[in-house]
Amino acid sequence: MRIPAALLPAFSAMVASTTSASDLVLVEDGRARAEIVISESPERSVRLAAHELQESLEKISGARLPVLTKPSGAAVKLFIGESSFTRALGLNSDDLKDGAYRLFTGPDWVAFLGDNHDFVPREPWARNNGDIRSGKLQGEWKAITGEDWGVPNGGMYKHRLRLPGDIGKPDGAVTEKNESFEFWGFDERGSYNAVCDLLRRLGMRWYLPGELGEVVPRLDTVTLSPLDETVKPDFAVRRFNVRFGTLGFETARWAMRLDMRDPNELQVAHGMDTMTGNDAIFAKHPDWFALYGGKRHYTPGYSKNQLCYSHPGLFEETVRYARALLDHYDFETVSIMPPDGYTAICQCPDCAGKDDPARADRGHLSDYVWDFVNRVAKEVGKTHPNKRVLNCAYGAYTLPPLNIEKLEPNVQVCIVGGRRPTADQPEQQAAIRKLREDWIAKTSQPLLIFENYPFTDRGWYLPSFVPHTLGAGINETKGVSMGEDIWLSMGADFATKAIGYNHIPVYFTARMYWGGKEADVDRMFREYCRLF
């Protein structure tokens, strides 16, 4: 969608009817006056950022800026990422993390700086589903650990995307016939975020994946006033269930344009199922599994086999498992969360009386589950003091435990429903706020929040357009939360299926992760209605 500049006050300070002597001219009357400069060995996200800037400026102005590894002369230089040229200017990205970036202009240059580290997967990992079905991945993991624990990263390959080999390459670079370009959703993208910031200042918006969702201003001349801004996100974790390799480039690109960040070193959901949920574990240790009606709770291939958290062997093995993940895969946080669907305590004599029926559906297992998590964390902390053990406040253990005054300092609490984007009644928001406050009193770590977003293509949700509630809820958690893990039902057809509603919670959530507590979702929504 192309729109005239007059409708986009967001970039009125950038594009003026007159150009001052200090302004940089990137495009003049449809002709390129600038060039994109990247390192001779750029990180993957730098190549993507160069491609984004080149393509978007061409859409805006009709001018195609060259991509080079060395400045050519008098043109304005757009330095994306670190290079020998930025270092010569005394510029670096040392203090920028979690997607933070610096957008900085000089006499004849602009720098787009940030952490752009390439994600490097640690072996073993599955290249495709065949490696999982064949048992190859499990066999490699067992050869390392000597145990039958499940592998924590089985679906990681779904976050890798392959593109044509010429993406973001310098002009004139040779691309072989079968050459491809692969990148990961886990790559850091600080400079890419800086490029998207500039494009938003020029008036671009990305409300949906693909061209249908683009708002593109028409500018024959593009100028940039002096600028020196360091922009930091409000949350380190900005995770959505966007699997780049499954969803394709346009949806992956939309996620990148919305400045999402998915740190691979963070485990969240149902880690105990990953550890124990296989036939070999049950065959060796049936007594680890919950006793219901005189039988151990195990069904092959089922993800909701519950466990006995009073069993000393399960406790000791969980500590070993957590340490192995921290050592081998270098995770920052390991999940010690029970399998899904956990509603009833194990009926063995050792578990008797450890639940609290008086706390009803959201708390009757809290003391029991969080005691196990806390004991595991205490042992893990002795060997890995700078790492964390995570459990979600979820289902029957949503409420904080009453038998623990303060959790171990390395326990990471993740509240499922810690914000509830569609709960727009005052009493609903008050209850959610109290839940967060009660957990804050129990933990030394910032909270983490998990939400299942109500996508209409799941078949049972009705549309709920509540951007104000969504934005206000996010602002309330700034300063007490390290971020959010949003679970989306995203298939390969996400860019077209039910997108009329589904894009709205994603777009406004992602944009509200930046801007501090003053971020104004109502202004964003008015702009959305005007432009789109």
N, C-alpha and C positions, 0 to 999 in steps of 0.2 A: 504494500500500500504506500503510494507516494503522496506526500502532503506538502503544501508550501510552508516556507519557514515562518511566515507570520502566525501560524497556528501553534508554534512551538516555543513558548516563552522560556523553556528550560535552557535553550542555548542562546538566548538573546545577548548574554554577556560575551559569547564566543564569536558570534557572527554579527558584525555591525555594519551600518551603512557607510561608515568611514573607518579606515584602518589607521591606527596610530603607528608611530615609528617603531614601537616596541613589539608590535604584533608580528607573529610568524605567519607567513602565507604558505599554506600547504597546497592549495589549488587556486588558480587564478583564471577566470573565464573559461573553465573547463579544461585547463592545461595543468599538468603536474608541475608543482614547484618544490616538491619534497621527494625524498627517497627513504625507503625502509632499510635499515641496516641491522643485520643480525651477526652473531658470531660465526666463524667458519665451522664450528662444531656445536650447533645450537641444541638445546634440550628440545624434546618433542613438543612441549607446549609452546615454546618460542616459535617453532615453525607454524603451529596452528594459529598463534597470535598474528604472525606476519600475514598469513593467508586471510585471516579475519579482517585485519586492517586494510589490506590491499583490496579485497573484494567489496567491503562495505563502503570505503571511500569512492570506489568506482560507481557503486549504485547511487551514492549521494550526488556526485559531481560529474560523472562520466569520465573522469581522469583515472588512469591506471598508474599507480606509483610503482616504480621498480623495486625489487627486493635485491639487496646487495650485501656483500660481506665486507666491503670497504667503501667509505664515502667517495663519491666521484668528483666532487668539487664544490660549486657554489650552492647547490640545492640544500634546502632545510633537511637535516638528518633526523630521522625518527628511529632512535635506538631502542630496539626491543630486546630486553634481557641484557645480561652483562656481556661485555666483550673487552678487548684491549682498548677500545676507544672510550668506553664508559669509565674504565679504570684510570685511563689517562686524565679524565675529567674529575677524578676523585670520587666517583659515584660507585656505590655498591648496594647490595640488598641484605647485608648482614643482619639487620635488626627486623627484617620483615618475615613474618611466619603466618601460617594458617590462611594463606591467600591474601594477606595484606599487601599493599603495593604503594609505590611512590610514582607520582606523575609530576615531572619536573621539566621546566623549559630553561634554555640558555639562549645566548645571542642568535644562534642559528641551528638549534637542535632541540629535540624533545626526548626525554628518557622515560621508558616504561619499565619500571623495575619491580621485582618481586622474587619470591622463592619459586624456582622452576624445576626443582629436582625431579628427575625421572624415577618412577617407581621401578624397583628391581625385585621381582618375585624370588622368594627363597624356595629351594627344592625341599621336599617334593611338592609339585603342584600339577594338576590335571590340565593338559592342553585342550582336552575336549571331553565330552561325556563318555566316550569310549574308554578312556583311561580309568574312569570310575567303574563302569559296568564290568570291565574285564578284571577288576581287582588289582590292576597295576599300581594305582595310587596307594591303596591300602597296604599293599605289599611293601612298597618303598618306605612308607611311614613306619611299618612294623620293623623293618630292617634297621631303622635308626633308633627306635624307642624300645624294641623288644616287647612291646605291648600291643593289644588289640584295640586300643582306643581309636575312636573315629578321627578322621582327618578334619581339621578345623577350616580348611579353605577349599573344599571340594568344588564349589561353583565359581571360583575366582576367575576362571577363563572367560566367563560371560562379561567381564568388565574390560576385556581387550577388544579393540576395534581395528580393523585393517582398512586402509584407504589407498587411493592411487599414490604411487611413489613420488609424484611431483608436488605434492601438497607443501606449500610454504618454502619451497626450495628457492635459492637465489636465481635471478634471471640468467639464462644461459647455461645453467647446470645440466649435466647430462643425466637423464633418467633411463635406466635400462628397461627393456621391453617388459619383463615380468616383475619389475621392482614394485614393492609395496611399502607403505608407511604404516606402522603399527603404533598405537598409543594406548594407554590405560586410563580408566576413570580414576585411578588412584594417583596419577601424576599431579604434582603441585603446579598451579597455574597463576602465580602472582602477576606476571607480566600480561597474561591473557586478560586477567581482571582489569588491569590498568587500561588496556586497549578498549575493553568494553565500556569502561568509565568515560573515556574520551568520546566514544561513539554515542553514548547516552547524552553527553553534554551537547553533542551536535544535533540531537533530536531523535536518534534511533531508539526504537523499543522492540522487544521481542515477546509478544503476548502468547504466541503459539509456536510450536515447531514449524519450520519451513517458511516459505515466502508468504503464505496466507497470514501468518502471525506477525510479520514485520511491519513496522512503521518506519518509513524511509523519507527523510526530508529531501527536498530538491534544492541544491545550492550550487551555483556556478562557481562561486568563490568561497573557499574555506579558510578562515583565519583563526589563529589561536592567540589569545592574550597571555601575558606572562603568568606562570603557574608554578607553584611548589606546594604540593599537597601529599601528605602521607595518609592513606585511608586504611583503617583497620576494621575487621569484622567484629560484630558484637559476640559472635560465637565461633569457637574453633571448629566445631562439628556442625556441618550443614549437609547432612546426609539424607538423600532421597533414594528410593529403590530404583535408581536409573542404571540399568546394566547396559553399558554402551554397546557391547558386542551383540546383544539381543535386540536392541531397539533401533540401531542404525544411526547414521551420522547426523541427520537433521534433529532427531530428539536428543542425542548426545550433545550436539552443538547448542541446543536450547538450554540444556542443563549447565553447560559451561558459561553461556552468556548470562545466566542468572547467578553466577558466582557460587555454585554449589561446591561443597568439599566433602569427600568421602574418605577419611583416613583408614587405610587397610589395617593399621595396627590396633584398631578398636573392635573388640568383640562385644556383642550385645545380647542377642536372644538365644535362650535355651541351650547353653553350653553343656549342661549335664546330659542332654539327649545326644549331643555330638560325641561326648566321651563314651557313653554306655550303650547307645542304641544299636547294637548289632548282635547277631547270633553268637559270635565267639565269646563276647563278654558274658552274655547270659549263661552260656554253657559252663563257663568257668566259675561264675559268681552269681548263681541264682538268688542267693540270700541278700544281695545288694538291692534287689527289687522289692517293691512294696508288697505286703501280704494283704490280700483282700479275699474274704470268704474262704480262707485256708489255702489259697493258691497265690503263687508269685505272679505279679502283673507283668506279663511279657507276651507280645504278639509280634512275630517276625514282620519286618518292614513297616512297623507302626511307629510314629514319632511321639506318641504320648504314653510310653511305658514309664510308670512312676517308680520312685525309688524309696528306699528306707534310709532316712537321714540320721538314724541313730546307730547305724552299723559302723563299727570302728574301721573295718576294712575299706568301706566306701570312702570314709573321710580321709584315710591315709592315701588311698589311690588318687583321690581328687587333688590333694596337695601335690603329689608327684606329677600328675597330669598338668596342672597349672604351671608348675615350674618348667616342665618340658616345653610348653608352648612359649613361655617367656624367653627361654634360652634359645630354642631352635628357630622360631619364627620372629623373635624379637618383638613380639606384641608389647604394647604399652598397657593394655587392659585385657584380661581374660574373663570370659563369661562363666559364672558358676550358677546360672539360672536353671531352675528345674524345667523338665519338659512341659510343653503346653498342655492345657486342659487339666491342671492339677486342682482337684477339689476336695479330696479326702485323704486324711493321714493314714499311713501304714498301720495295720492292725496287729503288728507283732507286740509282744509284751514290753519291749524296750521303748516303743513309741507311745504306749498307753499314757494318756493324761497330758501329753505335750501340746495338744491343740487347745484352743480356747473357743468353744462354741458360742460363748456370749458375744464374741466380736463379729459374728455372722459372716456373710459371704465375703467381705473384703478384708477380714483380719483374723479369721479363726486359725490360720496356719502361719501367721506372721512370726510369732515367737519361735516356732519350730524351724521354719526355713531360714530365718535371718540368724538364728543361733549357729546353724551349720555354716552359713556363708561367713559369718564373723570369725568362727574358729579356723576355717580354711585361710582366711585373709591374715590372721595372726601368724600362722605358720609360714605362709608365703612371704610375709613381710620380713621375716628373719633372714631370708636369702636374697630377696628382691625388694629392698626398701623403697625404691623409686617407681615400682610398678603398682598396678591396681587390680583388684578383684571386683567384678561387677555382678550385681543381681538387680533384676527389675522389681519394682514395687508393682505387683500385678495380681489380678484375680484374688485368690484367697489369702494372699500375703501382700496386699496393697498397703495396708496401714502399717505404720512403724511398729516395731516390736516393743512390748512393755517390759521385757526382761533384760533389755540392754539399754543402759543409760546413754552411752555414746559408742558408736561403732568404731572398729579399728580404723586408724587414719588412712589406710589404703583401700577401704571399701568404697566403691563407686556405686551410688544409688541412681538408678534410672527409673523414673516414674512413668509408667504407661498411663496415658491420659493425664499427664501433668499440666496440660493446657486446654484440651478439648475445644477445638476450633469452632464447633457448631453449637456449643453450649452458651447461648446468648442471654439466658435469664440471669438476673442479679444473684439469685440464691444458688444457681449452679456455679457461677464464677466464684462466689464466696466459699463454697465447699472445696473447689479446686485450689483456691488460694490457701485455705487452711491446711490442705493435704501437703502442699509444698512447704509451708511454714513448719509443720510438724516434722517433716523429714530433714529440713535444714537444721533443726535443733539436735538431730541425731548424728549428723555426719560432719566431717572436717573437709570433705571434698565439695566442689560445686556440683550441683545436680546435673543430671542428663535427662532429657525428656524424649519419650517415644510416643508417637501417635500413629494410629491407623486412619488414614484419610478416607473419607466416605465417597469413593468414586462411584458414579452412577452405573458404570459398566460392570460392576459386581452383581447387579441385578436386583438388589433389595433396598438401596438407598434412594431417597428423594433428593433433588437438588436443594441446597441450602446456601443462599448467597448472603454471607455474613462477613464481609471484609473488615468491618470496624471491629467486631469481636475478635477476629483472627489477629488483627494488628495490635489491638490493645493487650491481648493475652501474651503475645511475643514480647512486647515492650515491658510487661510486668516481670518477665523472667530474666531480663538483662541484668547482669551483675550477680545473679545467683545460679545461673545455669551455664554449662560449658557448651551447650548446643542441643541439637535435636536429631533424632533418627526417625524419618517419616517413611512409613511403609505404604507403598502405592501398588495398586493392581495395574501394572503396566505391561501390556503385551506388545507385540511387534506392531500392532495397529494403533498404538496410543495416539499418534499424530492425527488420526482421523476419527477414531471411535469415541463418541460421547464427548468430544473435545469442547463443545460449546459450554459445558459446565466444568469439565475436569481441569481445564487449564487455569481456572480462576484461583482455587486454593493453592496450587503450586506456585503460580507467579507471585501472588501477594505474600505468601510465606517467605519465599526466597529473597524477595526485595526487602522485607522487613528484618532480615538478619543483619542488616547494615544500617548505619545512620544514628546509632545511639537511642536513648529513650525518647529523643525528640522526633524520631522517624514518624512521619505522618501518613498513615494508611488512607485516611480520608482524602488527602490531597492526591495521593496516588490513584485512588478510585475515581475521583473527578477527572483526572487526566485520562485515565483509561476510557471513561465514557465519552470524553471529548474526541479522543484520537482514534478509538477503535470500535 
